[in-house]
Amino acid sequence: MAKYLLLKHYRGAPAPENDVPMDQWTPEEISAHVQYMNDFAARLESTGEFVDSQALAPEGTFVRYDGAGRPPVTDGPFAETKDLIAGWMVIDVDSHERALELAGELSAAPGAGGRPIHEWLELRPFLGEHGTVTE
């Protein structure tokens, strides 16, 4: 089995087909999207392919160690993770092809108007021991 990160972006990826920002969706559209994600995760849990997932709040702080006594916190002027990453899911699958199949299915979660978003997801394999991909 190989672990993959399915990364959902706010921006930074090509625009999805149904490109209406989530803050403009109705409560019903948000509920339908979340239900799709939960159903998808439950199905993968039943096959043993689900590891974990989280949606991320838009707030966040960028931190770096700058040495003792130096404030390590900044809020720009560059794009920060809080502006780019909407959430993630970790899967553990038998092949890269299966990871691609699941990422494609997840990108069809409903959005505005109940239509599939067809959003671009970033699919990244985990590194194993010695810095090699875990396939």
C-alpha positions as CSV (number, residue, x, y, z in Angstrom):
1,M,0.0,0.0,0.0
2,A,1.1,3.6,-0.7
3,K,0.0,6.7,1.0
4,Y,-1.0,9.8,-0.9
5,L,-2.1,13.3,0.0
6,L,-5.1,14.7,-1.9
7,L,-4.7,18.4,-1.4
8,K,-7.6,20.8,-2.0
9,H,-6.6,24.4,-2.9
10,Y,-8.4,27.7,-2.5
11,R,-6.3,29.0,-5.3
12,G,-3.0,28.3,-7.0
13,A,-4.4,25.5,-9.2
14,P,-6.1,25.9,-12.5
15,A,-9.6,27.2,-12.2
16,P,-12.2,24.5,-11.7
17,E,-15.1,24.1,-14.1
18,N,-17.7,25.3,-11.5
19,D,-15.6,28.2,-10.2
20,V,-17.9,29.8,-7.7
21,P,-16.1,30.4,-4.3
22,M,-17.5,28.5,-1.4
23,D,-18.3,31.7,0.5
24,Q,-20.9,32.4,-2.2
25,W,-22.7,29.0,-1.9
26,T,-26.0,28.6,-0.2
27,P,-26.1,26.6,3.1
28,E,-27.7,23.7,1.2
29,E,-24.9,23.7,-1.4
30,I,-22.3,23.6,1.4
31,S,-24.2,20.8,3.2
32,A,-24.3,18.8,-0.1
33,H,-20.6,19.3,-0.6
34,V,-19.7,18.2,2.9
35,Q,-22.1,15.2,2.7
36,Y,-20.3,14.1,-0.6
37,M,-16.9,14.4,1.1
38,N,-18.2,12.4,4.2
39,D,-19.8,9.7,2.0
40,F,-16.6,9.4,0.0
41,A,-14.5,9.1,3.1
42,A,-16.9,6.5,4.6
43,R,-16.7,4.4,1.4
44,L,-12.9,4.5,1.5
45,E,-12.9,3.6,5.2
46,S,-14.9,0.5,4.4
47,T,-12.3,-0.6,1.8
48,G,-9.3,0.2,4.1
49,E,-8.1,3.0,1.8
50,F,-9.0,6.0,4.1
51,V,-6.4,7.3,6.5
52,D,-7.6,10.8,7.5
53,S,-9.0,14.1,6.2
54,Q,-9.6,17.6,7.5
55,A,-11.1,20.8,6.1
56,L,-9.1,23.9,7.1
57,A,-10.3,27.2,8.4
58,P,-9.2,30.2,6.3
59,E,-7.4,31.8,9.3
60,G,-3.8,30.9,10.1
61,T,-0.4,32.2,11.0
62,F,2.9,31.8,9.1
63,V,5.8,30.9,11.5
64,R,9.5,30.5,11.1
65,Y,12.3,30.2,13.6
66,D,14.5,33.3,13.4
67,G,16.7,32.7,16.5
68,A,16.2,33.4,20.2
69,G,14.4,36.6,21.0
70,R,13.3,37.3,17.5
71,P,9.6,37.4,16.6
72,P,9.0,34.5,14.2
73,V,5.5,35.5,13.1
74,T,4.5,37.3,9.8
75,D,1.4,37.8,7.8
76,G,2.7,38.5,4.4
77,P,3.5,40.0,1.8
78,F,3.5,36.5,0.1
79,A,0.7,34.1,-0.4
80,E,0.4,32.0,2.7
81,T,-0.9,28.5,3.2
82,K,-4.1,29.8,4.8
83,D,-4.8,31.5,1.4
84,L,-4.1,28.4,-0.6
85,I,-5.0,25.2,1.2
86,A,-8.6,24.4,1.8
87,G,-8.3,20.9,3.2
88,W,-6.7,17.5,2.6
89,M,-7.3,13.8,2.6
90,V,-4.8,11.0,3.1
91,I,-5.4,7.7,1.4
92,D,-3.6,4.4,1.4
93,V,-4.0,2.5,-1.8
94,D,-2.5,-0.3,-3.8
95,S,-1.3,1.8,-6.8
96,H,-0.7,5.2,-8.2
97,E,-3.5,4.5,-10.7
98,R,-6.0,3.9,-7.9
99,A,-4.9,7.2,-6.3
100,L,-5.5,9.0,-9.6
101,E,-8.9,7.3,-9.9
102,L,-10.0,8.4,-6.4
103,A,-8.6,12.0,-6.8
104,G,-10.7,12.3,-10.0
105,E,-13.8,11.1,-8.2
106,L,-13.2,13.5,-5.3
107,S,-12.8,16.4,-7.7
108,A,-16.5,15.9,-8.7
109,A,-17.8,17.0,-5.3
110,P,-20.9,19.2,-5.8
111,G,-20.6,23.0,-5.6
112,A,-22.7,25.9,-6.6
113,G,-26.0,24.9,-8.1
114,G,-25.4,21.3,-7.1
115,R,-23.1,20.9,-10.1
116,P,-19.8,19.0,-9.8
117,I,-16.9,21.4,-9.1
118,H,-14.4,19.5,-11.2
119,E,-11.7,21.1,-9.1
120,W,-8.0,20.3,-9.5
121,L,-6.6,18.4,-6.6
122,E,-2.9,18.0,-5.9
123,L,-2.0,14.4,-5.6
124,R,1.3,13.8,-3.7
125,P,2.9,10.5,-2.6
126,F,4.3,10.3,0.9
127,L,8.0,9.7,1.2
128,G,9.1,6.6,3.0
129,E,12.4,5.7,4.7
130,H,15.5,7.0,2.9
131,G,13.4,9.7,1.1
132,T,11.9,7.3,-1.4
133,V,8.3,7.3,-2.6
134,T,6.3,4.7,-0.7
135,E,5.0,2.8,-3.7
